């Protein structure tokens, strides 16, 4: 048992863990903000209106389709799915789904079949598809398909549940847990209408918490990244808790390290936890994985710089199985959700990123170099400028550059390691958990899920920055979340200014009559909570995935399991496309080259000990999976 365990720690979510071990003081200066009553009519009348006519933006920033023209044809094109609590995947009439890959599936002929009793060993997990599928992308070469999938974390009660412990018992259990994290790279093929893993493909690869990585960018070689094992500060081991993702025009994959802090602990109970560690949630206790008991680099009393080597965007070349993944420190260090890459008109690379924690910030990276089609673009994420977003209440905003001078830091390297503190220093806007960011492929506008924030207007963030009600965060004690969108001035992603509005404010109109009912495009037929995953299809439709409360009770009554919806930015219409199994999160999305298959991640079914046996049914262990959705008539999906 880890010295960092408590009796209940393995039952906590990352948010709950951080709140217990890095508590924030009550923000008494907010006073009545948290109690301020806002009617739904007054809330919407204050500027949070929706639909094609609701853009409150600079002239010419966006040119949405007229409502009447957009409504003449059904752009969404499917019959909506009703909310439910079933332990299966529900798709619209005329669609079907199948499992492509699930946790523990063999990737090579020398692999082991999944053992329902033991749930495998360290060796078997290293040869198998990882746990808790999240962000993903599909790459194509020579008519073949390579699927890259983040394996965010492992469900301790399930992966270690074979022995009834729900926690690692020995070094091999730790090895198994580390191998369940990271990234799975698998070739997949369609045979007889069904997708499956191609065992022994030359592209199959597991990238885990022990895979060698190269540290690149401004922080490479900096004193903050040097350790006894790596005195030069240029190499590290592993990536873990990779949440959302990104991809580049030069066919590489961006894995995004999120809740990296929950894996570090201290064998010395008296070790000092400094302000930087506190800001990132690093303390004496880990999240119950006990990695430090078998790998001392996770013991902060012995290796205090090791946490500084996690929390980055990791660039991976999935089509070169011997390539070394690169940690891109130029994109900053925080709890990365995903990395949405667009090209500015002049070829510079712009990457939009959210820091998924209550009261943290939105970021933008702008490369120094320019993309050249067919050229050498390998180092475009090596250097550039980093910005944080500042939103004003009246629908305007600006990107503020995080320079050493503005942040009060000695170097750009420090900005890239202590990015949260730099953003606080320039007065960036605290957001309601900024998660996936998605850019419209058909016009210059960007969307971001603000998943929820029960402390909005009640507590500051970990840096002490206030979280007042207003702007893109309009509700105190926000339990439902919203999606903000912005348009860069002049349609130029390099512009410092932007105009913003809210695309949707989630809520429950069956329970509430005030702002918690949601915006006008939320109805009894499509209501949801906690938007999380986000992606555009080539038609400019917005696919929304949720990771919220699935109790189907109280303030969430009628919302059922987590789900995936489709929104039309031109009209504001939102329609439910899919419902996942019990206690899952729906996350990660990719399309086949012919757009006839939609790949989606089903993460942590049965995570709270619920009666899920997805996807195999019976008395089987619930297993996260990637599923494929297609139309029965073989038509296009998105």
VOTORDREN-900286 format. One record per residue (C-alpha): residue in one letter; x, y, z. Coordinates in Angstrom, 3 decimals, always signed. Layout:
BEGIN
(site A (X Y Z))
...
//
This chain:
BEGIN
(site X (+0.000 +0.000 +0.000))
(site X (+1.246 +3.469 -0.840))
(site X (+2.318 +5.655 +2.028))
(site X (+0.179 +8.287 +0.330))
(site X (-3.111 +6.394 +0.570))
(site X (-6.159 +7.317 +2.552))
(site X (-9.093 +5.003 +3.077))
(site X (-11.220 +6.724 +0.467))
(site X (-8.793 +8.344 -1.959))
(site X (-9.396 +5.846 -4.744))
(site X (-13.062 +6.838 -4.777))
(site X (-12.266 +10.477 -5.549))
(site X (-12.332 +12.185 -8.911))
(site X (-9.374 +14.389 -9.827))
(site X (-11.427 +17.471 -8.982))
(site X (-12.343 +16.049 -5.584))
(site X (-8.743 +15.018 -4.949))
(site X (-7.438 +18.492 -5.731))
(site X (-10.057 +20.155 -3.576))
(site X (-9.228 +17.991 -0.541))
(site X (-5.456 +18.232 -0.860))
(site X (-5.217 +21.771 -2.258))
(site X (-8.235 +23.514 -0.714))
(site X (-9.076 +27.048 -1.747))
(site X (-10.198 +29.633 +0.787))
(site X (-13.702 +30.998 +0.632))
(site X (-13.748 +34.246 -1.297))
(site X (-15.626 +36.522 +1.039))
(site X (-15.108 +39.515 -1.257))
(site X (-17.589 +38.000 -3.699))
(site X (-20.292 +38.625 -1.143))
(site X (-23.733 +38.395 -2.676))
(site X (-22.616 +37.312 -6.129))
(site X (-23.190 +33.671 -5.348))
(site X (-26.640 +34.415 -4.038))
(site X (-27.699 +36.828 -6.738))
(site X (-30.993 +35.693 -8.191))
(site X (-31.196 +35.939 -11.961))
(site X (-34.351 +35.145 -13.873))
(site X (-34.044 +33.204 -17.087))
(site X (-35.624 +36.098 -18.979))
(site X (-33.275 +38.629 -17.401))
(site X (-30.281 +36.365 -17.900))
(site X (-30.929 +35.982 -21.607))
(site X (-31.761 +39.629 -21.992))
(site X (-28.346 +40.587 -20.634))
(site X (-26.614 +39.499 -23.812))
(site X (-26.615 +35.707 -23.679))
(site X (-28.973 +35.299 -26.600))
(site X (-28.525 +32.723 -29.277))
(site X (-29.158 +31.745 -32.861))
(site X (-28.004 +33.255 -36.119))
(site X (-29.192 +36.749 -35.214))
(site X (-27.515 +36.698 -31.800))
(site X (-23.885 +37.323 -32.687))
(site X (-22.780 +40.385 -30.774))
(site X (-19.532 +40.853 -32.635))
(site X (-17.554 +43.335 -34.621))
(site X (-18.831 +44.054 -38.082))
(site X (-17.731 +41.417 -40.551))
(site X (-16.240 +39.146 -37.905))
(site X (-18.816 +36.457 -38.581))
(site X (-21.327 +36.100 -41.360))
(site X (-23.807 +33.457 -40.192))
(site X (-26.416 +32.045 -42.511))
(site X (-29.845 +33.673 -42.240))
(site X (-32.137 +31.618 -40.032))
(site X (-34.777 +31.121 -42.711))
(site X (-32.267 +29.910 -45.304))
(site X (-30.601 +27.525 -42.878))
(site X (-33.932 +26.129 -41.725))
(site X (-35.076 +25.352 -45.261))
(site X (-33.049 +22.135 -45.160))
(site X (-32.338 +19.887 -42.184))
(site X (-28.605 +20.298 -41.859))
(site X (-28.488 +17.962 -38.882))
(site X (-30.179 +15.208 -40.857))
(site X (-31.044 +12.645 -38.178))
(site X (-33.860 +11.868 -35.780))
(site X (-32.925 +12.920 -32.237))
(site X (-32.243 +10.294 -29.574))
(site X (-34.087 +10.445 -26.260))
(site X (-32.150 +10.678 -22.992))
(site X (-31.922 +7.352 -21.180))
(site X (-30.068 +5.376 -18.509))
(site X (-29.442 +2.200 -20.501))
(site X (-26.171 +0.293 -20.297))
(site X (-25.535 +0.473 -23.998))
(site X (-24.938 +2.939 -26.807))
(site X (-28.070 +4.469 -28.329))
(site X (-27.900 +5.972 -31.837))
(site X (-30.597 +7.396 -34.136))
(site X (-32.795 +5.208 -36.354))
(site X (-30.885 +4.312 -39.499))
(site X (-27.522 +4.179 -37.675))
(site X (-25.594 +1.307 -36.094))
(site X (-22.542 +0.987 -33.864))
(site X (-19.874 -1.578 -33.052))
(site X (-16.823 -1.879 -30.785))
(site X (-13.492 -1.323 -32.534))
(site X (-11.099 -1.700 -29.602))
(site X (-11.467 -1.943 -25.849))
(site X (-9.201 -1.880 -22.837))
(site X (-7.015 -4.979 -22.709))
(site X (-7.473 -6.033 -26.336))
(site X (-4.319 -7.666 -27.774))
(site X (-2.272 -5.577 -30.210))
(site X (+0.186 -8.319 -31.184))
(site X (-0.074 -12.072 -31.659))
(site X (+2.255 -12.503 -28.675))
(site X (-0.197 -10.547 -26.509))
(site X (-2.466 -12.122 -23.919))
(site X (-6.234 -12.332 -24.085))
(site X (-7.924 -10.166 -21.497))
(site X (-8.404 -11.987 -18.188))
(site X (-11.740 -11.114 -16.584))
(site X (-10.539 -12.325 -13.190))
(site X (-7.062 -10.831 -12.812))
(site X (-7.494 -7.985 -15.337))
(site X (-3.987 -8.766 -16.514))
(site X (-0.407 -8.124 -15.419))
(site X (+2.211 -5.497 -16.157))
(site X (+3.465 -7.522 -19.107))
(site X (+0.033 -8.148 -20.602))
(site X (-0.985 -4.487 -20.311))
(site X (+2.169 -3.362 -22.112))
(site X (+1.058 -5.498 -25.057))
(site X (-2.582 -4.415 -24.999))
(site X (-4.831 -1.473 -25.795))
(site X (-4.760 +1.005 -22.903))
(site X (-7.550 +2.060 -20.582))
(site X (-9.984 +4.990 -20.673))
(site X (-9.949 +6.053 -24.298))
(site X (-10.072 +9.820 -24.728))
(site X (-8.801 +12.103 -27.502))
(site X (-8.099 +10.345 -30.794))
(site X (-7.197 +10.879 -34.447))
(site X (-7.106 +8.661 -37.530))
(site X (-4.138 +8.799 -39.910))
(site X (-4.001 +7.353 -43.407))
(site X (-1.121 +6.019 -45.463))
(site X (-1.276 +3.886 -48.570))
(site X (-4.934 +3.064 -48.046))
(site X (-4.310 +1.900 -44.479))
(site X (-5.681 +3.430 -41.279))
(site X (-3.707 +4.154 -38.103))
(site X (-5.816 +5.101 -35.076))
(site X (-4.114 +7.019 -32.259))
(site X (-5.967 +7.100 -28.936))
(site X (-5.137 +8.705 -25.600))
(site X (-5.448 +6.368 -22.597))
(site X (-6.068 +9.005 -19.968))
(site X (-5.923 +6.945 -16.789))
(site X (-6.961 +3.592 -15.301))
(site X (-9.963 +2.878 -13.104))
(site X (-8.305 +1.652 -9.923))
(site X (-11.341 -0.180 -8.581))
(site X (-11.592 -2.086 -11.867))
(site X (-8.012 -2.705 -12.990))
(site X (-7.042 -3.790 -9.458))
(site X (-10.453 -5.214 -8.607))
(site X (-9.562 -8.805 -9.485))
(site X (-7.968 -9.270 -6.076))
(site X (-10.643 -7.227 -4.344))
(site X (-8.168 -4.490 -3.391))
(site X (-8.936 -1.637 -5.735))
(site X (-5.354 -0.486 -5.293))
(site X (-1.891 -1.659 -6.411))
(site X (-0.509 -4.389 -4.148))
(site X (+3.016 -4.700 -5.519))
(site X (+5.481 -3.424 -8.126))
(site X (+3.846 -5.392 -10.941))
(site X (+0.500 -3.803 -10.173))
(site X (+2.190 -0.398 -10.444))
(site X (+3.744 -1.520 -13.733))
(site X (+0.304 -2.527 -14.976))
(site X (-1.182 +0.820 -13.970))
(site X (+1.574 +2.790 -15.686))
(site X (+1.160 +0.694 -18.840))
(site X (-2.580 +1.335 -18.867))
(site X (-1.846 +5.046 -19.277))
(site X (-0.418 +6.895 -22.253))
(site X (-1.291 +6.421 -25.905))
(site X (-2.288 +3.420 -28.040))
(site X (-1.298 +3.487 -31.717))
(site X (-3.045 +0.744 -33.700))
(site X (-3.715 -0.019 -37.306))
(site X (-7.387 -0.783 -37.848))
(site X (-9.159 -2.257 -40.839))
(site X (-12.711 -2.866 -41.958))
(site X (-13.592 -6.463 -42.741))
(site X (-17.094 -7.592 -43.640))
(site X (-18.408 -4.199 -42.588))
(site X (-16.765 -4.182 -39.126))
(site X (-13.661 -2.370 -37.865))
(site X (-11.018 -4.124 -35.743))
(site X (-7.339 -3.955 -34.705))
(site X (-4.749 -5.362 -37.111))
(site X (-2.516 -7.434 -34.853))
(site X (+1.236 -7.250 -35.510))
(site X (+0.905 -4.181 -37.732))
(site X (+4.266 -2.393 -38.069))
(site X (+2.515 +0.759 -36.826))
(site X (+1.172 -0.748 -33.607))
(site X (+2.780 +0.907 -30.612))
(site X (+2.178 +1.540 -26.922))
(site X (+3.442 +4.808 -25.491))
(site X (+3.243 +4.668 -21.699))
(site X (+4.408 +6.352 -18.513))
(site X (+7.834 +4.758 -19.096))
(site X (+8.433 +5.663 -22.767))
(site X (+11.504 +7.872 -23.428))
(site X (+10.604 +11.445 -24.396))
(site X (+12.608 +14.399 -25.690))
(site X (+12.143 +17.761 -23.979))
(site X (+12.097 +20.605 -26.504))
(site X (+11.481 +24.327 -26.557))
(site X (+12.413 +27.178 -24.205))
(site X (+12.467 +25.021 -21.044))
(site X (+14.809 +22.410 -22.522))
(site X (+17.900 +22.166 -20.336))
(site X (+16.613 +24.681 -17.776))
(site X (+17.543 +24.125 -14.144))
(site X (+13.869 +23.509 -13.247))
(site X (+13.853 +20.397 -15.452))
(site X (+17.148 +18.840 -14.384))
(site X (+17.068 +15.683 -12.279))
(site X (+19.550 +13.099 -11.018))
(site X (+18.539 +10.757 -13.832))
(site X (+18.650 +13.546 -16.425))
(site X (+21.194 +16.163 -15.275))
(site X (+20.980 +17.899 -18.655))
(site X (+17.186 +18.402 -18.459))
(site X (+16.620 +17.255 -22.042))
(site X (+15.041 +13.800 -21.677))
(site X (+12.172 +12.462 -19.614))
(site X (+10.238 +9.254 -19.216))
(site X (+6.622 +8.840 -20.123))
(site X (+3.373 +10.628 -20.626))
(site X (+0.240 +10.045 -18.579))
(site X (-3.217 +11.439 -18.005))
(site X (-3.419 +12.532 -21.629))
(site X (-6.876 +13.955 -22.122))
(site X (-7.850 +15.643 -25.379))
(site X (-5.632 +15.807 -28.420))
(site X (-4.713 +17.691 -31.544))
(site X (-3.215 +16.945 -34.922))
(site X (-0.978 +18.864 -37.266))
(site X (-1.048 +19.423 -41.044))
(site X (+2.273 +17.571 -41.176))
(site X (+0.580 +14.395 -39.851))
(site X (+1.681 +14.274 -36.250))
(site X (-0.460 +13.725 -33.164))
(site X (-0.638 +16.009 -30.132))
(site X (-1.290 +14.256 -26.820))
(site X (-2.202 +16.627 -24.000))
(site X (-1.101 +15.961 -20.426))
(site X (-3.825 +16.999 -18.020))
(site X (-4.100 +15.884 -14.365))
(site X (-0.436 +14.927 -14.077))
(site X (-0.203 +16.127 -10.481))
(site X (-2.124 +13.231 -8.929))
(site X (+0.716 +10.777 -9.507))
(site X (+3.346 +12.405 -7.275))
(site X (+3.746 +11.915 -3.550))
(site X (+6.329 +12.309 -0.803))
(site X (+7.974 +9.750 +1.456))
(site X (+8.917 +12.650 +3.729))
(site X (+5.833 +14.089 +5.442))
(site X (+7.743 +17.246 +6.326))
(site X (+8.804 +18.202 +2.813))
(site X (+7.966 +21.814 +1.971))
(site X (+5.243 +22.338 -0.618))
(site X (+6.074 +25.642 -2.286))
(site X (+3.740 +28.048 -4.117))
(site X (+4.477 +26.546 -7.555))
(site X (+3.601 +23.049 -6.371))
(site X (+0.451 +24.330 -4.695))
(site X (-0.630 +26.108 -7.867))
(site X (-0.399 +22.844 -9.795))
(site X (-1.929 +20.669 -7.059))
(site X (+1.219 +18.750 -6.174))
(site X (+1.418 +17.651 -2.546))
(site X (+2.286 +14.883 -0.147))
(site X (-0.337 +12.464 -1.418))
(site X (-0.951 +10.919 -4.803))
(site X (-4.298 +9.863 -6.268))
(site X (-3.949 +6.271 -5.018))
(site X (-1.763 +4.882 -7.809))
(site X (+1.292 +4.505 -5.515))
(site X (+3.743 +4.941 -8.380))
(site X (+6.383 +6.333 -6.026))
(site X (+6.530 +3.001 -4.192))
(site X (+7.986 +1.329 -7.301))
(site X (+9.487 +4.295 -9.162))
(site X (+11.198 +6.888 -6.991))
(site X (+11.040 +9.628 -9.628))
(site X (+7.445 +10.163 -8.464))
(site X (+8.671 +10.920 -4.912))
(site X (+8.953 +14.707 -4.716))
(site X (+11.101 +14.569 -1.571))
(site X (+13.784 +12.762 -3.596))
(site X (+13.223 +14.323 -7.023))
(site X (+11.598 +17.736 -6.572))
(site X (+12.020 +18.749 -10.232))
(site X (+10.273 +15.726 -11.693))
(site X (+6.770 +17.316 -11.622))
(site X (+8.136 +20.192 -13.738))
(site X (+8.686 +17.678 -16.532))
(site X (+4.969 +16.857 -16.854))
(site X (+1.987 +18.928 -17.974))
(site X (+2.913 +19.534 -21.602))
(site X (+1.670 +18.884 -25.111))
(site X (+3.478 +15.821 -26.497))
(site X (+4.026 +15.583 -30.254))
(site X (+4.043 +12.028 -31.622))
(site X (+4.697 +10.778 -35.156))
(site X (+2.323 +7.801 -35.395))
(site X (+3.586 +6.818 -38.835))
(site X (+7.163 +6.400 -37.586))
(site X (+7.040 +3.729 -34.864))
(site X (+10.668 +4.290 -33.806))
(site X (+10.338 +8.066 -33.433))
(site X (+10.823 +9.648 -30.019))
(site X (+7.846 +11.676 -28.731))
(site X (+8.616 +15.332 -28.014))
(site X (+7.373 +17.377 -25.089))
(site X (+6.695 +20.831 -26.522))
(site X (+7.389 +23.205 -23.639))
(site X (+6.787 +26.258 -25.866))
(site X (+3.052 +25.536 -25.596))
(site X (+3.142 +25.988 -21.830))
(site X (+2.677 +23.789 -18.798))
(site X (-0.758 +23.374 -17.279))
(site X (-3.579 +20.830 -17.259))
(site X (-3.951 +20.634 -21.012))
(site X (-7.336 +19.535 -22.307))
(site X (-6.703 +19.551 -26.061))
(site X (-4.711 +21.487 -28.650))
(site X (-6.661 +22.910 -31.587))
(site X (-4.298 +23.879 -34.400))
(site X (-5.158 +26.284 -37.200))
(site X (-3.029 +27.982 -39.821))
(site X (-3.017 +31.770 -40.042))
(site X (-3.198 +33.307 -43.499))
(site X (+0.569 +33.811 -43.564))
(site X (+1.292 +30.189 -42.606))
(site X (+2.068 +30.710 -38.944))
(site X (+0.718 +27.970 -36.684))
(site X (-1.826 +28.965 -34.043))
(site X (-2.738 +26.514 -31.279))
(site X (-5.681 +27.182 -28.953))
(site X (-5.627 +25.392 -25.583))
(site X (-7.700 +25.197 -22.413))
(site X (-6.473 +24.534 -18.870))
(site X (-9.050 +22.165 -17.396))
(site X (-9.441 +23.298 -13.847))
(site X (-11.936 +25.577 -12.162))
(site X (-10.865 +29.169 -12.539))
(site X (-7.984 +28.580 -14.945))
(site X (-7.325 +30.103 -18.352))
(site X (-7.542 +29.893 -22.115))
(site X (-4.272 +30.061 -24.067))
(site X (-3.017 +30.689 -27.584))
(site X (+0.377 +29.719 -29.027))
(site X (+1.696 +31.382 -32.196))
(site X (+4.689 +29.789 -33.890))
(site X (+7.749 +31.727 -34.928))
(site X (+8.062 +29.687 -38.113))
(site X (+5.602 +29.199 -40.959))
(site X (+4.080 +26.047 -42.352))
(site X (+5.226 +24.993 -45.812))
(site X (+3.207 +22.287 -47.505))
(site X (+5.541 +19.420 -48.314))
(site X (+8.386 +21.135 -46.476))
(site X (+10.176 +20.436 -43.220))
(site X (+7.676 +21.434 -40.530))
(site X (+9.033 +19.212 -37.778))
(site X (+10.072 +22.052 -35.458))
(site X (+7.175 +24.484 -35.855))
(site X (+6.052 +23.825 -32.278))
(site X (+9.600 +24.332 -30.999))
(site X (+9.396 +28.087 -30.552))
(site X (+6.803 +30.823 -30.560))
(site X (+4.822 +33.230 -28.426))
(site X (+2.342 +32.263 -25.719))
(site X (-0.787 +34.268 -24.853))
(site X (-3.629 +34.099 -22.333))
(site X (-7.168 +35.337 -22.978))
(site X (-8.761 +38.316 -21.275))
(site X (-12.542 +38.651 -21.758))
(site X (-14.542 +41.838 -21.237))
(site X (-18.224 +41.786 -20.315))
(site X (-19.372 +43.667 -23.401))
(site X (-18.444 +40.902 -25.864))
(site X (-14.870 +41.898 -26.576))
(site X (-11.619 +40.232 -25.624))
(site X (-7.870 +40.299 -26.178))
(site X (-4.901 +37.951 -26.161))
(site X (-2.233 +39.097 -23.701))
(site X (+1.284 +37.865 -24.369))
(site X (+3.049 +36.005 -21.564))
(site X (+6.460 +37.606 -21.773))
(site X (+8.985 +37.298 -18.926))
(site X (+8.623 +41.031 -18.303))
(site X (+4.822 +40.924 -18.083))
(site X (+4.910 +37.813 -15.896))
(site X (+7.654 +39.092 -13.617))
(site X (+9.825 +36.099 -14.421))
(site X (+13.475 +35.785 -15.340))
(site X (+13.116 +33.953 -18.647))
(site X (+10.796 +32.504 -21.246))
(site X (+11.704 +29.078 -19.870))
(site X (+10.161 +30.014 -16.523))
(site X (+7.017 +31.231 -18.287))
(site X (+6.746 +27.873 -20.039))
(site X (+7.152 +25.933 -16.769))
(site X (+5.053 +28.182 -14.511))
(site X (+2.501 +29.166 -17.148))
(site X (-0.443 +29.418 -14.771))
(site X (+1.411 +31.913 -12.619))
(site X (+2.370 +33.940 -15.681))
(site X (-1.263 +34.092 -16.812))
(site X (-2.325 +35.233 -13.358))
(site X (+0.294 +37.964 -13.461))
(site X (-1.157 +39.485 -16.652))
(site X (-4.738 +39.374 -15.382))
(site X (-6.144 +36.691 -17.676))
(site X (-9.819 +35.832 -17.220))
(site X (-10.572 +32.922 -14.900))
(site X (-12.830 +30.476 -16.742))
(site X (-15.303 +27.729 -15.823))
(site X (-12.994 +24.798 -16.594))
(site X (-11.975 +25.458 -20.212))
(site X (-11.871 +22.082 -21.911))
(site X (-11.915 +21.134 -25.625))
(site X (-11.425 +23.904 -28.161))
(site X (-12.628 +23.516 -31.767))
(site X (-12.195 +25.810 -34.763))
(site X (-14.835 +26.050 -37.471))
(site X (-13.276 +24.827 -40.738))
(site X (-15.495 +27.106 -42.823))
(site X (-14.976 +30.487 -41.171))
(site X (-12.753 +32.134 -38.600))
(site X (-14.461 +31.314 -35.337))
(site X (-13.412 +29.179 -32.390))
(site X (-15.493 +27.430 -29.713))
(site X (-14.565 +26.223 -26.231))
(site X (-16.463 +24.095 -23.707))
(site X (-16.603 +25.674 -20.256))
(site X (-17.666 +22.482 -18.541))
(site X (-18.778 +23.665 -15.099))
(site X (-17.527 +25.437 -11.974))
(site X (-19.366 +25.002 -8.719))
(site X (-17.050 +27.608 -7.166))
(site X (-17.795 +30.413 -9.644))
(site X (-18.448 +33.497 -7.533))
(site X (-17.622 +31.583 -4.357))
(site X (-13.911 +30.744 -4.305))
(site X (-10.798 +31.942 -6.130))
(site X (-8.624 +29.634 -8.173))
(site X (-5.501 +28.013 -6.719))
(site X (-3.509 +31.143 -7.411))
(site X (-5.926 +33.335 -5.479))
(site X (-7.344 +34.944 -8.624))
(site X (-10.992 +35.957 -8.168))
(site X (-13.706 +34.160 -10.109))
(site X (-16.434 +36.811 -10.382))
(site X (-19.714 +36.188 -12.149))
(site X (-19.856 +37.841 -15.545))
(site X (-18.676 +37.749 -19.129))
(site X (-18.437 +34.212 -20.539))
(site X (-18.977 +32.832 -17.004))
(site X (-22.466 +34.203 -16.284))
(site X (-23.698 +31.981 -13.437))
(site X (-22.618 +31.622 -9.833))
(site X (-22.083 +28.050 -8.658))
(site X (-22.208 +26.857 -12.262))
(site X (-23.209 +23.164 -12.354))
(site X (-24.204 +22.886 -16.010))
(site X (-21.559 +24.604 -18.116))
(site X (-21.630 +26.585 -21.370))
(site X (-19.866 +26.905 -24.714))
(site X (-18.196 +30.202 -25.561))
(site X (-17.246 +31.192 -29.098))
(site X (-15.085 +33.970 -30.436))
(site X (-14.130 +35.456 -33.775))
(site X (-10.657 +36.970 -34.250))
(site X (-10.715 +40.522 -35.505))
(site X (-10.631 +40.685 -39.286))
(site X (-10.865 +36.892 -39.476))
(site X (-7.149 +36.777 -38.624))
(site X (-6.094 +34.225 -35.983))
(site X (-2.995 +36.362 -35.343))
(site X (-5.090 +39.352 -34.278))
(site X (-4.782 +40.390 -30.652))
(site X (-8.473 +41.267 -30.369))
(site X (-11.585 +39.155 -30.721))
(site X (-15.332 +39.344 -30.277))
(site X (-17.156 +36.699 -28.267))
(site X (-20.610 +35.417 -27.410))
(site X (-22.100 +32.253 -25.938))
(site X (-23.309 +29.529 -28.285))
(site X (-25.186 +27.631 -25.593))
(site X (-25.655 +27.732 -21.841))
(site X (-26.508 +24.218 -20.648))
(site X (-29.181 +23.665 -18.038))
(site X (-32.363 +21.874 -17.082))
(site X (-35.611 +23.602 -18.078))
(site X (-37.589 +20.735 -16.534))
(site X (-36.357 +21.705 -13.074))
(site X (-35.417 +25.379 -13.237))
(site X (-37.107 +28.570 -14.376))
(site X (-34.103 +30.835 -13.935))
(site X (-30.651 +30.943 -15.540))
(site X (-30.109 +27.292 -14.625))
(site X (-32.738 +26.355 -17.203))
(site X (-30.158 +27.226 -19.836))
(site X (-30.269 +29.302 -22.972))
(site X (-33.123 +29.416 -25.492))
(site X (-31.643 +26.628 -27.588))
(site X (-31.828 +24.225 -24.612))
(site X (-35.161 +22.390 -24.453))
(site X (-36.749 +19.415 -22.776))
(site X (-35.744 +17.361 -25.816))
(site X (-32.030 +18.180 -25.946))
(site X (-31.003 +19.275 -22.446))
(site X (-27.608 +18.232 -21.132))
(site X (-24.928 +19.233 -18.650))
(site X (-21.147 +19.624 -18.653))
(site X (-20.127 +19.964 -22.311))
(site X (-16.584 +18.611 -22.603))
(site X (-15.468 +17.157 -25.951))
(site X (-15.872 +19.315 -29.040))
(site X (-15.179 +18.881 -32.749))
(site X (-16.348 +20.254 -36.082))
(site X (-17.100 +18.088 -39.077))
(site X (-16.275 +19.273 -42.581))
(site X (-19.791 +20.687 -42.987))
(site X (-19.292 +23.083 -40.090))
(site X (-21.552 +21.203 -37.675))
(site X (-20.406 +21.130 -34.062))
(site X (-20.258 +17.765 -32.245))
(site X (-20.591 +18.152 -28.474))
(site X (-19.675 +15.413 -25.987))
(site X (-20.546 +15.502 -22.285))
(site X (-18.812 +14.490 -19.072))
(site X (-21.214 +15.452 -16.364))
(site X (-23.645 +14.296 -13.737))
(site X (-25.375 +11.101 -14.864))
(site X (-27.505 +10.632 -11.730))
(site X (-30.655 +11.499 -13.710))
(site X (-31.970 +12.971 -10.466))
(site X (-32.441 +16.287 -8.721))
(site X (-31.144 +19.150 -10.829))
(site X (-30.122 +16.609 -13.477))
(site X (-33.435 +14.760 -13.676))
(site X (-34.318 +13.786 -17.236))
(site X (-30.793 +14.175 -18.603))
(site X (-29.818 +10.490 -18.380))
(site X (-26.374 +9.171 -19.193))
(site X (-23.633 +11.222 -20.793))
(site X (-24.196 +11.855 -24.472))
(site X (-23.120 +13.365 -27.774))
(site X (-25.071 +16.131 -29.484))
(site X (-24.756 +18.032 -32.737))
(site X (-25.170 +21.799 -32.995))
(site X (-25.638 +24.065 -35.983))
(site X (-23.678 +27.307 -35.461))
(site X (-25.811 +29.032 -38.099))
(site X (-29.128 +28.517 -36.327))
(site X (-28.203 +27.584 -32.767))
(site X (-30.154 +24.326 -33.050))
(site X (-28.837 +21.408 -30.985))
(site X (-29.948 +17.810 -31.341))
(site X (-28.977 +14.706 -29.336))
(site X (-27.232 +12.134 -31.563))
(site X (-26.032 +9.479 -29.122))
(site X (-26.345 +8.352 -25.507))
(site X (-23.566 +6.344 -23.865))
(site X (-23.764 +3.497 -21.319))
(site X (-24.046 +3.924 -17.573))
(site X (-21.569 +6.121 -15.724))
(site X (-19.447 +6.716 -18.804))
(site X (-17.982 +9.847 -20.323))
(site X (-18.376 +10.292 -24.075))
(site X (-15.079 +11.675 -25.342))
(site X (-12.768 +11.621 -28.344))
(site X (-13.888 +11.774 -31.953))
(site X (-12.452 +11.002 -35.395))
(site X (-13.753 +10.259 -38.872))
(site X (-12.703 +7.695 -41.450))
(site X (-11.213 +9.007 -44.692))
(site X (-14.470 +8.411 -46.564))
(site X (-16.517 +10.070 -43.767))
(site X (-18.759 +7.004 -43.562))
(site X (-17.554 +6.036 -40.079))
(site X (-17.460 +8.119 -36.926))
(site X (-15.127 +6.867 -34.159))
(site X (-16.008 +7.819 -30.583))
(site X (-14.516 +7.042 -27.165))
(site X (-16.556 +5.529 -24.341))
(site X (-14.605 +6.202 -21.160))
(site X (-14.939 +4.757 -17.626))
(site X (-18.299 +2.918 -17.906))
(site X (-19.366 +1.902 -14.392))
(site X (-16.742 +4.185 -12.835))
(site X (-18.536 +4.593 -9.517))
(site X (-19.293 +0.902 -9.059))
(site X (-22.525 +1.159 -11.002))
(site X (-24.125 -1.846 -12.625))
(site X (-22.384 -1.417 -15.976))
(site X (-21.049 -4.364 -17.932))
(site X (-20.378 -2.436 -21.113))
(site X (-19.558 -3.508 -23.765))
(site X (-19.675 -7.298 -23.351))
(site X (-22.724 -7.627 -21.085))
(site X (-23.457 -10.452 -18.680))
(site X (-21.243 -10.401 -15.617))
(site X (-18.190 -9.069 -17.434))
(site X (-15.894 -6.297 -16.271))
(site X (-16.839 -2.868 -17.698))
(site X (-14.193 -1.742 -20.178))
(site X (-13.578 +1.572 -21.866))
(site X (-13.723 +1.328 -25.646))
(site X (-13.562 +3.016 -29.000))
(site X (-16.727 +2.476 -31.017))
(site X (-17.524 +3.038 -34.688))
(site X (-20.844 +4.557 -35.767))
(site X (-22.113 +4.301 -39.327))
(site X (-25.279 +4.641 -41.312))
(site X (-27.146 +1.487 -42.262))
(site X (-27.372 +2.718 -45.848))
(site X (-23.619 +3.372 -45.971))
(site X (-24.059 +7.131 -46.266))
(site X (-21.884 +9.909 -44.898))
(site X (-21.683 +10.671 -41.179))
(site X (-20.652 +14.275 -40.731))
//
